[in-house]
Amino acid sequence: MDWLTENKIPVGKWASNIFDWLQIHGGWFFDGLSDAMDALIEGILWALETPHPLIIVALFAALTWGLQRNWKTVAFVILGFLFILNQGYWEETLESLTLVLCACLVCMAVGVPIGIATAHRPRLYRALRPVLDLMQTLPTFVYLIPAIVFFGIGMVPGLIATVIFVLPAPIRLTHLGVTSTPTALLEAAQAFGATPGQTLWKVELPYAMPQIMAGLNQTIMLSLSMVVIAALVGADGLGVPVVRALNQVNTALGFESGFIIVVVAIMLDRILRMERD
């Protein structure tokens, strides 16, 4: 077996060469992308941090009522935010929400069109499926290495790593929703003379909307799961006290910050779920 280990396939070296080449020849692209993502992050963070906390709570409560029409869910969201204020994690929560919102905007803006394209082109989906499998199964810590190489330290590499990890979810669920449109509906649309664009907007997308919303929900949950990992590359938010608690073996701090992440995740899930009580 020595001959097998001595003739090692240089996978790591190939990857390193690719990253070096991209860093040399694509620096302008990564700098521009970093500036755009940084502007997006700063804009959302400013919009969340500028108003009084109670105004933000009221806005989320109004959003919850508009989507769910359930006073119990609204009360839960209000109590959740008040609990976060009580525990002193308001600023960290807003920073994590900023990361989640940015990841949602990027993932849905990219993932939904790709999902629609793959639903109409089975060959494209078969070619893309191994890439999606790789993006979902590759250890998330591995994404931090190229993120640091291309974007340095801060919120941007945390956002990029989150997007790479989360992007397959909206692509797969959008593809599932569009491809599951009943043939009878499609044939009826064609019989009435609908163009492919009209069929997409008036038949396929409305039918696929529950799956697309499930993709948004998964995007939020997976983004929150990356909060702690993103903190390792300098991203602010609730992951910072978790990492600090781990370094200090501080049980109280770790439980507090971890429980706040759970509360945020449950609130966002209740706000955006499709079914109503």
Accessible surface in RSA format (square Angstrom, percent):
REM  Atomic radii and reference values for relative SASA: ProtOr
REM  Chains: A
REM  Algorithm: Lee & Richards
REM  Probe-radius: 1.40
REM  Slices: 20
REM RES _ NUM      All-atoms   Total-Side   Main-Chain    Non-polar    All polar
REM                ABS   REL    ABS   REL    ABS   REL    ABS   REL    ABS   REL
RES MET A   1   162.52  84.2 128.90  85.3  33.61  80.0  98.14  83.4  64.38  85.3
RES ASP A   2   103.84  72.7 102.60 102.1   1.24   2.9  21.79  51.3  82.06  81.8
RES TRP A   3   169.08  67.9 166.11  80.4   2.97   7.0 148.98  79.4  20.10  32.6
RES LEU A   4    92.28  51.4  86.71  62.0   5.57  14.0  86.75  60.9   5.52  14.9
RES THR A   5    99.99  71.1  79.68  80.8  20.31  48.4  75.21 101.0  24.78  37.5
RES GLU A   6   136.74  78.5 100.51  76.0  36.23  86.3  43.34  83.8  93.40  76.3
RES ASN A   7   105.62  72.8  84.70  81.9  20.92  50.4  31.45  75.7  74.17  71.7
RES LYS A   8   167.23  81.6 144.37  88.6  22.85  54.4  91.18  82.1  76.05  81.0
RES ILE A   9   112.77  64.2 104.18  77.6   8.59  20.7 106.23  76.5   6.53  17.7
RES PRO A  10    53.20  38.8  46.93  42.8   6.28  22.8  53.20  43.9   0.00   0.0
RES VAL A  11    96.85  63.7  95.77  86.7   1.08   2.6  95.77  83.2   1.08   2.9
RES GLY A  12    53.35  65.8   0.00   N/A  53.35  65.8  40.78 111.9  12.57  28.2
RES LYS A  13   141.98  69.3 131.19  80.5  10.80  25.7  79.18  71.3  62.81  66.9
RES TRP A  14   137.38  55.1 135.52  65.6   1.86   4.4 118.01  62.9  19.38  31.4
RES ALA A  15    39.69  36.5  36.23  55.9   3.45   7.9  39.16  55.2   0.52   1.4
RES SER A  16    55.00  46.5  49.32  65.8   5.68  13.1  27.36  58.3  27.64  38.7
RES ASN A  17    76.86  53.0  71.41  69.0   5.45  13.1  25.58  61.6  51.28  49.6
RES ILE A  18   100.33  57.1  97.43  72.6   2.90   7.0 100.25  72.2   0.08   0.2
RES PHE A  19    67.18  33.6  67.06  41.5   0.11   0.3  67.18  40.7   0.00   0.0
RES ASP A  20    69.80  48.9  68.87  68.5   0.94   2.2  21.11  49.7  48.70  48.6
RES TRP A  21   145.83  58.5 142.80  69.1   3.03   7.1 127.53  68.0  18.30  29.7
RES LEU A  22    56.28  31.3  56.28  40.3   0.00   0.0  56.28  39.5   0.00   0.0
RES GLN A  23    86.32  48.3  76.89  56.2   9.44  22.5  21.32  45.4  65.00  49.3
RES ILE A  24   132.63  75.5 103.75  77.3  28.87  69.6 109.46  78.8  23.17  62.9
RES HIS A  25   102.44  56.0  83.06  57.7  19.38  49.6  61.79  63.7  40.65  47.3
RES GLY A  26    11.99  14.8   0.00   N/A  11.99  14.8  11.78  32.3   0.21   0.5
RES GLY A  27    22.68  28.0   0.00   N/A  22.68  28.0  21.76  59.7   0.92   2.1
RES TRP A  28   191.48  76.8 172.52  83.5  18.95  44.5 166.65  88.9  24.83  40.3
RES PHE A  29   102.78  51.4  99.67  61.7   3.10   8.1 101.77  61.7   1.00   2.9
RES PHE A  30    27.76  13.9  27.59  17.1   0.17   0.4  27.64  16.8   0.11   0.3
RES ASP A  31    88.92  62.3  86.67  86.3   2.25   5.3  25.77  60.6  63.15  63.0
RES GLY A  32    38.30  47.2   0.00   N/A  38.30  47.2  32.39  88.9   5.91  13.2
RES LEU A  33    54.84  30.5  48.53  34.7   6.31  15.9  52.44  36.8   2.41   6.5
RES SER A  34    24.74  20.9  24.74  33.0   0.00   0.0   6.74  14.4  18.00  25.2
RES ASP A  35    99.99  70.0  92.97  92.5   7.01  16.6  30.44  71.6  69.54  69.4
RES ALA A  36    54.05  49.7  40.30  62.2  13.76  31.3  49.19  69.3   4.86  12.9
RES MET A  37    24.49  12.7  24.49  16.2   0.00   0.0  22.62  19.2   1.87   2.5
RES ASP A  38    63.11  44.2  63.11  62.8   0.00   0.0   9.41  22.2  53.69  53.5
RES ALA A  39    65.93  60.6  50.35  77.7  15.57  35.4  57.64  81.2   8.29  21.9
RES LEU A  40    52.45  29.2  44.58  31.9   7.87  19.8  51.30  36.0   1.15   3.1
RES ILE A  41     1.97   1.1   1.97   1.5   0.00   0.0   1.97   1.4   0.00   0.0
RES GLU A  42    95.26  54.7  92.64  70.1   2.62   6.2  33.95  65.7  61.31  50.1
RES GLY A  43    38.82  47.9   0.00   N/A  38.82  47.9  34.50  94.7   4.33   9.7
RES ILE A  44    28.80  16.4  26.13  19.5   2.67   6.4  28.39  20.4   0.40   1.1
RES LEU A  45    28.43  15.8  28.43  20.3   0.00   0.0  28.43  20.0   0.00   0.0
RES TRP A  46   173.38  69.6 167.96  81.3   5.43  12.7 150.01  80.0  23.37  37.9
RES ALA A  47    51.30  47.2  41.65  64.3   9.65  22.0  44.29  62.4   7.01  18.6
RES LEU A  48    18.35  10.2  18.01  12.9   0.34   0.9  18.01  12.6   0.34   0.9
RES GLU A  49    74.57  42.8  51.92  39.3  22.65  53.9  21.00  40.6  53.57  43.7
RES THR A  50    83.37  59.3  52.91  53.6  30.46  72.6  56.83  76.3  26.54  40.1
RES PRO A  51    40.01  29.2  26.50  24.2  13.51  49.1  35.39  29.2   4.62  28.7
RES HIS A  52   106.76  58.3  96.66  67.2  10.10  25.8  70.31  72.5  36.45  42.4
RES PRO A  53    35.83  26.1  35.82  32.7   0.01   0.0  35.83  29.6   0.00   0.0
RES LEU A  54    98.59  54.9  93.42  66.8   5.18  13.0  93.72  65.8   4.87  13.1
RES ILE A  55    91.54  52.1  89.36  66.6   2.18   5.3  91.48  65.9   0.05   0.1
RES ILE A  56     3.88   2.2   3.88   2.9   0.00   0.0   3.88   2.8   0.00   0.0
RES VAL A  57     8.07   5.3   8.07   7.3   0.00   0.0   8.07   7.0   0.00   0.0
RES ALA A  58    58.23  53.5  48.34  74.6   9.89  22.5  54.32  76.5   3.91  10.4
RES LEU A  59   105.72  58.9 100.18  71.7   5.54  13.9 100.70  70.7   5.02  13.5
RES PHE A  60    26.07  13.0  25.04  15.5   1.03   2.7  26.02  15.8   0.06   0.2
RES ALA A  61    11.05  10.2  10.27  15.9   0.77   1.8  10.63  15.0   0.42   1.1
RES ALA A  62    64.68  59.5  48.25  74.5  16.43  37.4  56.64  79.8   8.05  21.3
RES LEU A  63    88.21  49.1  80.51  57.6   7.69  19.3  87.57  61.5   0.63   1.7
RES THR A  64     0.00   0.0   0.00   0.0   0.00   0.0   0.00   0.0   0.00   0.0
RES TRP A  65   110.77  44.5 110.77  53.6   0.00   0.0  97.53  52.0  13.24  21.5
RES GLY A  66    41.57  51.3   0.00   N/A  41.57  51.3  24.54  67.3  17.04  38.2
RES LEU A  67    70.73  39.4  61.79  44.2   8.94  22.5  63.47  44.6   7.26  19.5
RES GLN A  68     6.86   3.8   5.72   4.2   1.14   2.7   0.52   1.1   6.34   4.8
RES ARG A  69   142.48  59.8 120.04  61.2  22.44  53.4  33.59  45.9 108.89  66.0
RES ASN A  70    18.68  12.9  14.81  14.3   3.87   9.3   7.49  18.0  11.19  10.8
RES TRP A  71   173.54  69.6 171.18  82.9   2.37   5.6 147.19  78.5  26.36  42.8
RES LYS A  72   132.52  64.7 125.33  76.9   7.19  17.1  69.94  63.0  62.58  66.7
RES THR A  73     7.46   5.3   3.16   3.2   4.30  10.3   4.26   5.7   3.20   4.8
RES VAL A  74    22.05  14.5  22.05  20.0   0.00   0.0  22.05  19.2   0.00   0.0
RES ALA A  75    36.03  33.1  31.89  49.2   4.14   9.4  35.83  50.5   0.20   0.5
RES PHE A  76    78.40  39.2  75.44  46.7   2.95   7.7  77.83  47.2   0.57   1.6
RES VAL A  77     0.00   0.0   0.00   0.0   0.00   0.0   0.00   0.0   0.00   0.0
RES ILE A  78    58.60  33.3  58.60  43.7   0.00   0.0  58.60  42.2   0.00   0.0
RES LEU A  79   115.94  64.6 111.97  80.1   3.97  10.0 112.22  78.8   3.72  10.0
RES GLY A  80     6.59   8.1   0.00   N/A   6.59   8.1   6.12  16.8   0.48   1.1
RES PHE A  81     3.10   1.5   3.10   1.9   0.00   0.0   3.10   1.9   0.00   0.0
RES LEU A  82    73.43  40.9  68.84  49.3   4.59  11.5  69.01  48.5   4.42  11.9
RES PHE A  83    71.50  35.8  66.29  41.1   5.21  13.6  70.84  42.9   0.67   1.9
RES ILE A  84     0.00   0.0   0.00   0.0   0.00   0.0   0.00   0.0   0.00   0.0
RES LEU A  85    56.20  31.3  39.49  28.3  16.71  42.0  39.97  28.1  16.24  43.7
RES ASN A  86   116.00  80.0  82.46  79.7  33.54  80.8  24.11  58.0  91.89  88.8
RES GLN A  87    61.47  34.4  40.65  29.7  20.82  49.6   5.55  11.8  55.92  42.4
RES GLY A  88    57.33  70.7   0.00   N/A  57.33  70.7  32.23  88.4  25.11  56.2
RES TYR A  89    15.21   7.1  15.21   8.7   0.00   0.0  12.15   9.1   3.06   3.8
RES TRP A  90    31.73  12.7  30.58  14.8   1.16   2.7  26.30  14.0   5.43   8.8
RES GLU A  91   106.05  60.9 102.59  77.6   3.45   8.2  29.06  56.2  76.99  62.9
RES GLU A  92    51.76  29.7  51.76  39.2   0.00   0.0   8.14  15.7  43.62  35.6
RES THR A  93     0.09   0.1   0.09   0.1   0.00   0.0   0.09   0.1   0.00   0.0
RES LEU A  94     2.68   1.5   2.68   1.9   0.00   0.0   2.68   1.9   0.00   0.0
RES GLU A  95    20.73  11.9  20.73  15.7   0.00   0.0   0.78   1.5  19.95  16.3
RES SER A  96     0.56   0.5   0.16   0.2   0.40   0.9   0.49   1.0   0.07   0.1
RES LEU A  97     3.49   1.9   3.45   2.5   0.04   0.1   3.45   2.4   0.04   0.1
RES THR A  98     0.00   0.0   0.00   0.0   0.00   0.0   0.00   0.0   0.00   0.0
RES LEU A  99     1.60   0.9   1.60   1.1   0.00   0.0   1.60   1.1   0.00   0.0
RES VAL A 100     1.56   1.0   1.56   1.4   0.00   0.0   1.56   1.4   0.00   0.0
RES LEU A 101    67.85  37.8  67.57  48.3   0.29   0.7  67.57  47.5   0.29   0.8
RES CYS A 102     0.00   0.0   0.00   0.0   0.00   0.0   0.00   0.0   0.00   0.0
RES ALA A 103     0.00   0.0   0.00   0.0   0.00   0.0   0.00   0.0   0.00   0.0
RES CYS A 104    10.33   7.8   9.88  11.0   0.46   1.1   9.03  22.9   1.30   1.4
RES LEU A 105   100.30  55.9  94.24  67.4   6.06  15.2  96.88  68.0   3.42   9.2
RES VAL A 106    29.84  19.6  26.23  23.7   3.61   8.7  29.84  25.9   0.00   0.0
RES CYS A 107     0.00   0.0   0.00   0.0   0.00   0.0   0.00   0.0   0.00   0.0
RES MET A 108    35.38  18.3  31.95  21.1   3.43   8.2  32.22  27.4   3.15   4.2
RES ALA A 109    70.31  64.7  46.11  71.2  24.21  55.1  57.79  81.4  12.52  33.2
RES VAL A 110    62.07  40.8  57.98  52.5   4.08   9.8  61.57  53.5   0.50   1.4
RES GLY A 111     0.00   0.0   0.00   N/A   0.00   0.0   0.00   0.0   0.00   0.0
RES VAL A 112    26.94  17.7  26.94  24.4   0.00   0.0  26.94  23.4   0.00   0.0
RES PRO A 113    72.62  52.9  64.75  59.0   7.87  28.6  68.24  56.3   4.39  27.3
RES ILE A 114    55.31  31.5  53.04  39.5   2.27   5.5  55.25  39.8   0.06   0.2
RES GLY A 115     0.00   0.0   0.00   N/A   0.00   0.0   0.00   0.0   0.00   0.0
RES ILE A 116    26.48  15.1  26.48  19.7   0.00   0.0  26.48  19.1   0.00   0.0
RES ALA A 117    28.49  26.2  26.18  40.4   2.31   5.3  28.29  39.8   0.20   0.5
RES THR A 118     0.53   0.4   0.00   0.0   0.53   1.3   0.00   0.0   0.53   0.8
RES ALA A 119    15.48  14.2   0.11   0.2  15.37  35.0   0.11   0.2  15.37  40.7
RES HIS A 120    85.50  46.7  57.93  40.3  27.57  70.5  45.94  47.3  39.56  46.0
RES ARG A 121   135.77  57.0 132.53  67.6   3.25   7.7  44.64  61.0  91.13  55.2
RES PRO A 122    82.89  60.4  79.32  72.3   3.57  13.0  82.54  68.1   0.35   2.2
RES ARG A 123   195.67  82.2 190.04  96.9   5.63  13.4  63.99  87.5 131.67  79.8
RES LEU A 124    72.06  40.1  65.92  47.2   6.14  15.4  70.70  49.7   1.35   3.6
RES TYR A 125    29.71  13.9  29.71  16.9   0.00   0.0  15.56  11.7  14.15  17.4
RES ARG A 126   130.39  54.7 119.92  61.1  10.47  24.9  53.27  72.8  77.12  46.7
RES ALA A 127    72.09  66.3  48.46  74.8  23.63  53.7  59.55  83.9  12.54  33.2
RES LEU A 128    41.32  23.0  39.91  28.6   1.41   3.5  41.29  29.0   0.04   0.1
RES ARG A 129   105.15  44.1 105.15  53.6   0.00   0.0  19.65  26.8  85.50  51.8
RES PRO A 130    81.75  59.6  72.91  66.5   8.84  32.1  76.51  63.2   5.25  32.6
RES VAL A 131    72.39  47.6  70.87  64.2   1.51   3.6  72.34  62.9   0.04   0.1
RES LEU A 132     1.87   1.0   1.87   1.3   0.00   0.0   1.87   1.3   0.00   0.0
RES ASP A 133    63.49  44.5  62.44  62.1   1.05   2.5  24.40  57.4  39.09  39.0
RES LEU A 134   103.28  57.5 100.07  71.6   3.21   8.1 102.86  72.2   0.42   1.1
RES MET A 135    31.10  16.1  30.34  20.1   0.76   1.8  20.90  17.8  10.20  13.5
RES GLN A 136    70.43  39.4  53.42  39.0  17.00  40.5  15.26  32.5  55.17  41.8
RES THR A 137   105.66  75.2  78.91  80.0  26.75  63.7  71.49  96.0  34.17  51.7
RES LEU A 138    59.03  32.9  54.77  39.2   4.26  10.7  57.12  40.1   1.91   5.1
RES PRO A 139    81.49  59.4  70.59  64.3  10.90  39.6  81.49  67.3   0.00   0.0
RES THR A 140    22.52  16.0  19.98  20.3   2.54   6.1  12.48  16.8  10.04  15.2
RES PHE A 141   113.30  56.7 109.24  67.7   4.06  10.6 109.48  66.4   3.82  10.9
RES VAL A 142    59.37  39.1  58.58  53.0   0.79   1.9  59.37  51.6   0.00   0.0
RES TYR A 143    12.66   5.9  12.16   6.9   0.50   1.3  12.21   9.2   0.45   0.6
RES LEU A 144    12.25   6.8  12.25   8.8   0.00   0.0  12.25   8.6   0.00   0.0
RES ILE A 145   109.50  62.3 107.30  79.9   2.20   5.3 109.21  78.6   0.28   0.8
RES PRO A 146    21.60  15.7  21.42  19.5   0.17   0.6  21.60  17.8   0.00   0.0
RES ALA A 147     3.77   3.5   0.87   1.3   2.89   6.6   3.10   4.4   0.67   1.8
RES ILE A 148    70.31  40.0  65.15  48.5   5.16  12.4  65.15  46.9   5.16  14.0
RES VAL A 149    60.10  39.5  41.21  37.3  18.88  45.5  48.01  41.7  12.09  32.8
RES PHE A 150    30.24  15.1  13.39   8.3  16.85  43.8  15.94   9.7  14.30  40.9
RES PHE A 151    25.69  12.9   5.12   3.2  20.57  53.5  10.97   6.6  14.73  42.1
RES GLY A 152    32.12  39.6   0.00   N/A  32.12  39.6  28.90  79.3   3.21   7.2
RES ILE A 153   120.21  68.4  88.45  65.9  31.76  76.6  88.45  63.7  31.76  86.2
RES GLY A 154    18.08  22.3   0.00   N/A  18.08  22.3  18.08  49.6   0.00   0.0
RES MET A 155    26.27  13.6  21.13  14.0   5.14  12.2  21.13  18.0   5.14   6.8
RES VAL A 156    10.38   6.8   9.97   9.0   0.40   1.0   9.97   8.7   0.40   1.1
RES PRO A 157     1.03   0.7   1.03   0.9   0.00   0.0   1.03   0.8   0.00   0.0
RES GLY A 158     0.00   0.0   0.00   N/A   0.00   0.0   0.00   0.0   0.00   0.0
RES LEU A 159     0.00   0.0   0.00   0.0   0.00   0.0   0.00   0.0   0.00   0.0
RES ILE A 160    24.10  13.7  24.10  18.0   0.00   0.0  24.10  17.4   0.00   0.0
RES ALA A 161     0.00   0.0   0.00   0.0   0.00   0.0   0.00   0.0   0.00   0.0
RES THR A 162     0.00   0.0   0.00   0.0   0.00   0.0   0.00   0.0   0.00   0.0
RES VAL A 163    16.56  10.9  16.56  15.0   0.00   0.0  16.56  14.4   0.00   0.0
RES ILE A 164    55.93  31.8  55.10  41.0   0.83   2.0  55.93  40.3   0.00   0.0
RES PHE A 165    33.79  16.9  32.10  19.9   1.70   4.4  32.10  19.5   1.70   4.9
RES VAL A 166     0.09   0.1   0.00   0.0   0.09   0.2   0.00   0.0   0.09   0.3
RES LEU A 167    25.14  14.0  25.14  18.0   0.00   0.0  25.14  17.7   0.00   0.0
RES PRO A 168     0.00   0.0   0.00   0.0   0.00   0.0   0.00   0.0   0.00   0.0
RES ALA A 169     8.75   8.0   5.16   8.0   3.59   8.2   8.56  12.1   0.19   0.5
RES PRO A 170     0.57   0.4   0.05   0.0   0.52   1.9   0.57   0.5   0.00   0.0
RES ILE A 171     3.20   1.8   3.20   2.4   0.00   0.0   3.20   2.3   0.00   0.0
RES ARG A 172    55.33  23.2  52.21  26.6   3.12   7.4  33.61  45.9  21.72  13.2
RES LEU A 173    37.42  20.8  37.42  26.8   0.00   0.0  37.42  26.3   0.00   0.0
RES THR A 174     0.49   0.4   0.49   0.5   0.00   0.0   0.00   0.0   0.49   0.7
RES HIS A 175    30.32  16.6  30.32  21.1   0.00   0.0  19.04  19.6  11.28  13.1
RES LEU A 176    87.71  48.8  87.52  62.6   0.18   0.5  87.71  61.6   0.00   0.0
RES GLY A 177     0.31   0.4   0.00   N/A   0.31   0.4   0.31   0.9   0.00   0.0
RES VAL A 178     5.47   3.6   1.84   1.7   3.64   8.8   1.84   1.6   3.64   9.9
RES THR A 179    68.20  48.5  34.88  35.4  33.32  79.4  35.74  48.0  32.46  49.1
RES SER A 180    56.16  47.5  35.26  47.1  20.90  48.1  40.12  85.4  16.04  22.5
RES THR A 181     8.53   6.1   0.16   0.2   8.37  19.9   0.16   0.2   8.37  12.6
RES PRO A 182    49.26  35.9  39.42  35.9   9.84  35.8  49.26  40.7   0.00   0.0
RES THR A 183    90.58  64.4  85.20  86.4   5.38  12.8  49.28  66.2  41.30  62.4
RES ALA A 184    72.37  66.5  61.51  94.9  10.86  24.7  64.85  91.3   7.52  19.9
RES LEU A 185    79.24  44.1  77.14  55.2   2.09   5.3  77.28  54.3   1.96   5.3
RES LEU A 186    42.69  23.8  42.69  30.5   0.00   0.0  42.69  30.0   0.00   0.0
RES GLU A 187   103.36  59.3  99.01  74.9   4.35  10.4  34.15  66.1  69.21  56.5
RES ALA A 188    46.41  42.7  39.17  60.5   7.24  16.5  45.76  64.4   0.65   1.7
RES ALA A 189    12.56  11.5   3.96   6.1   8.60  19.6  12.07  17.0   0.49   1.3
RES GLN A 190   120.47  67.4 102.89  75.2  17.58  41.9  30.63  65.2  89.84  68.1
RES ALA A 191    88.70  81.6  44.83  69.2  43.87  99.8  57.46  80.9  31.23  82.7
RES PHE A 192   187.62  93.9 152.71  94.6  34.91  90.8 158.87  96.3  28.75  82.3
RES GLY A 193    57.85  71.3   0.00   N/A  57.85  71.3  34.96  95.9  22.89  51.3
RES ALA A 194    30.96  28.5  14.08  21.7  16.88  38.4  17.29  24.3  13.67  36.2
RES THR A 195    71.81  51.1  67.92  68.9   3.89   9.3  64.71  86.9   7.09  10.7
RES PRO A 196   120.13  87.6 107.33  97.8  12.80  46.5 114.43  94.5   5.70  35.4
RES GLY A 197    37.24  45.9   0.00   N/A  37.24  45.9  31.94  87.7   5.29  11.9
RES GLN A 198    79.20  44.3  75.54  55.2   3.66   8.7  21.35  45.5  57.84  43.9
RES THR A 199    11.98   8.5  11.90  12.1   0.09   0.2  10.23  13.7   1.76   2.7
RES LEU A 200    28.88  16.1  28.87  20.7   0.01   0.0  28.87  20.3   0.01   0.0
RES TRP A 201   174.52  70.0 161.77  78.3  12.75  29.9 140.44  74.9  34.08  55.3
RES LYS A 202   153.46  74.9 129.90  79.7  23.57  56.1  85.83  77.3  67.64  72.0
RES VAL A 203    27.66  18.2  22.64  20.5   5.02  12.1  25.68  22.3   1.98   5.4
RES GLU A 204    14.33   8.2  14.33  10.8   0.00   0.0   0.00   0.0  14.33  11.7
RES LEU A 205    18.05  10.1  18.05  12.9   0.00   0.0  18.05  12.7   0.00   0.0
RES PRO A 206    71.48  52.1  52.59  47.9  18.89  68.7  58.64  48.4  12.84  79.8
RES TYR A 207    99.40  46.4  82.41  46.9  16.99  44.2  54.68  41.1  44.72  55.1
RES ALA A 208     0.18   0.2   0.00   0.0   0.18   0.4   0.18   0.3   0.00   0.0
RES MET A 209    79.56  41.2  79.56  52.7   0.00   0.0  68.84  58.5  10.72  14.2
RES PRO A 210    69.39  50.6  65.42  59.6   3.98  14.5  65.87  54.4   3.52  21.9
RES GLN A 211    60.82  34.0  60.34  44.1   0.48   1.1   7.65  16.3  53.17  40.3
RES ILE A 212    14.60   8.3  14.01  10.4   0.59   1.4  14.59  10.5   0.01   0.0
RES MET A 213    42.60  22.1  41.30  27.3   1.30   3.1  21.59  18.4  21.01  27.8
RES ALA A 214    39.21  36.1  33.19  51.2   6.02  13.7  38.92  54.8   0.30   0.8
RES GLY A 215     0.26   0.3   0.00   N/A   0.26   0.3   0.26   0.7   0.00   0.0
RES LEU A 216    34.05  19.0  34.05  24.4   0.00   0.0  34.05  23.9   0.00   0.0
RES ASN A 217    21.04  14.5  21.04  20.3   0.00   0.0   9.55  23.0  11.49  11.1
RES GLN A 218    79.04  44.2  79.04  57.8   0.00   0.0  13.66  29.1  65.38  49.6
RES THR A 219     0.00   0.0   0.00   0.0   0.00   0.0   0.00   0.0   0.00   0.0
RES ILE A 220     8.29   4.7   8.29   6.2   0.00   0.0   8.29   6.0   0.00   0.0
RES MET A 221    49.40  25.6  42.34  28.0   7.06  16.8  27.10  23.0  22.30  29.5
RES LEU A 222    45.62  25.4  45.50  32.6   0.11   0.3  45.62  32.0   0.00   0.0
RES SER A 223     0.00   0.0   0.00   0.0   0.00   0.0   0.00   0.0   0.00   0.0
RES LEU A 224     6.51   3.6   4.13   3.0   2.37   6.0   4.30   3.0   2.21   5.9
RES SER A 225    65.59  55.4  39.87  53.2  25.72  59.2  48.52 103.3  17.08  23.9
RES MET A 226     0.95   0.5   0.95   0.6   0.00   0.0   0.00   0.0   0.95   1.3
RES VAL A 227     4.05   2.7   1.57   1.4   2.47   6.0   1.61   1.4   2.44   6.6
RES VAL A 228    47.63  31.3  47.63  43.1   0.00   0.0  47.63  41.4   0.00   0.0
RES ILE A 229    26.81  15.3  26.66  19.9   0.15   0.4  26.81  19.3   0.00   0.0
RES ALA A 230     0.11   0.1   0.11   0.2   0.00   0.0   0.11   0.2   0.00   0.0
RES ALA A 231    14.54  13.4   1.01   1.6  13.53  30.8   1.05   1.5  13.49  35.7
RES LEU A 232    90.61  50.5  57.95  41.5  32.66  82.1  61.26  43.0  29.35  79.0
RES VAL A 233     2.13   1.4   1.55   1.4   0.58   1.4   2.13   1.9   0.00   0.0
RES GLY A 234    33.58  41.4   0.00   N/A  33.58  41.4  20.54  56.4  13.04  29.2
RES ALA A 235     2.16   2.0   0.93   1.4   1.22   2.8   0.93   1.3   1.22   3.2
RES ASP A 236    70.41  49.3  66.68  66.4   3.74   8.8   5.72  13.5  64.70  64.5
RES GLY A 237     0.98   1.2   0.00   N/A   0.98   1.2   0.12   0.3   0.85   1.9
RES LEU A 238     0.00   0.0   0.00   0.0   0.00   0.0   0.00   0.0   0.00   0.0
RES GLY A 239     0.64   0.8   0.00   N/A   0.64   0.8   0.14   0.4   0.50   1.1
RES VAL A 240    48.56  32.0  46.54  42.1   2.02   4.9  47.68  41.4   0.88   2.4
RES PRO A 241     4.84   3.5   4.84   4.4   0.00   0.0   4.84   4.0   0.00   0.0
RES VAL A 242    32.64  21.5  31.58  28.6   1.06   2.5  31.58  27.4   1.06   2.9
RES VAL A 243    26.54  17.5  26.17  23.7   0.37   0.9  26.54  23.1   0.00   0.0
RES ARG A 244   105.95  44.5 102.95  52.5   3.00   7.1  34.25  46.8  71.70  43.5
RES ALA A 245     5.24   4.8   3.17   4.9   2.07   4.7   3.48   4.9   1.76   4.7
RES LEU A 246   138.42  77.1 124.16  88.8  14.26  35.8 129.74  91.1   8.68  23.4
RES ASN A 247   113.90  78.5  80.19  77.5  33.71  81.2  28.18  67.8  85.72  82.9
RES GLN A 248   108.34  60.6  79.68  58.2  28.67  68.3  37.93  80.7  70.41  53.4
RES VAL A 249   129.77  85.4 107.57  97.4  22.21  53.5 113.59  98.7  16.18  43.9
RES ASN A 250    56.12  38.7  48.05  46.4   8.07  19.4   9.10  21.9  47.01  45.4
RES THR A 251   115.64  82.3 101.78 103.2  13.86  33.0  79.92 107.3  35.72  54.0
RES ALA A 252    68.39  62.9  56.22  86.8  12.17  27.7  65.14  91.7   3.25   8.6
RES LEU A 253    32.94  18.3  30.85  22.1   2.09   5.3  32.50  22.8   0.45   1.2
RES GLY A 254    22.43  27.7   0.00   N/A  22.43  27.7  15.91  43.7   6.53  14.6
RES PHE A 255   143.80  71.9 134.07  83.0   9.73  25.3 141.41  85.7   2.39   6.8
RES GLU A 256    69.99  40.2  64.75  49.0   5.25  12.5  17.80  34.4  52.20  42.6
RES SER A 257     0.00   0.0   0.00   0.0   0.00   0.0   0.00   0.0   0.00   0.0
RES GLY A 258    24.65  30.4   0.00   N/A  24.65  30.4  22.91  62.9   1.74   3.9
RES PHE A 259    89.98  45.0  85.66  53.1   4.32  11.2  88.03  53.4   1.94   5.6
RES ILE A 260     0.80   0.5   0.80   0.6   0.00   0.0   0.80   0.6   0.00   0.0
RES ILE A 261    25.05  14.3  25.05  18.7   0.00   0.0  25.05  18.0   0.00   0.0
RES VAL A 262    75.33  49.6  73.29  66.3   2.04   4.9  75.33  65.5   0.00   0.0
RES VAL A 263    16.29  10.7  16.08  14.6   0.21   0.5  16.29  14.2   0.00   0.0
RES VAL A 264     0.93   0.6   0.93   0.8   0.00   0.0   0.93   0.8   0.00   0.0
RES ALA A 265    20.38  18.7  20.13  31.1   0.25   0.6  20.33  28.6   0.05   0.1
RES ILE A 266    63.11  35.9  61.28  45.7   1.83   4.4  63.11  45.4   0.00   0.0
RES MET A 267     2.74   1.4   2.74   1.8   0.00   0.0   2.74   2.3   0.00   0.0
RES LEU A 268    16.44   9.2  16.28  11.6   0.16   0.4  16.28  11.4   0.16   0.4
RES ASP A 269    35.97  25.2  35.88  35.7   0.09   0.2   7.56  17.8  28.41  28.3
RES ARG A 270    81.63  34.3  81.63  41.6   0.00   0.0   4.88   6.7  76.75  46.5
RES ILE A 271     2.96   1.7   2.96   2.2   0.00   0.0   2.96   2.1   0.00   0.0
RES LEU A 272    31.07  17.3  26.63  19.1   4.44  11.2  28.20  19.8   2.87   7.7
RES ARG A 273    49.62  20.8  41.03  20.9   8.59  20.4  14.18  19.4  35.44  21.5
RES MET A 274    94.75  49.1  73.89  48.9  20.86  49.7  68.47  58.2  26.28  34.8
RES GLU A 275   114.31  65.6 103.45  78.3  10.86  25.8  64.47 124.7  49.84  40.7
RES ARG A 276   145.44  61.1 114.48  58.4  30.95  73.7  35.95  49.1 109.49  66.4
RES ASP A 277   122.42  85.8  58.44  58.2  63.98 151.3  55.78 131.3  66.63  66.5
END  Absolute sums over single chains surface
CHAIN  1 A    15047.1      12845.2       2201.9      10590.1       4457.0
END  Absolute sums over all chains
TOTAL         15047.1      12845.2       2201.9      10590.1       4457.0
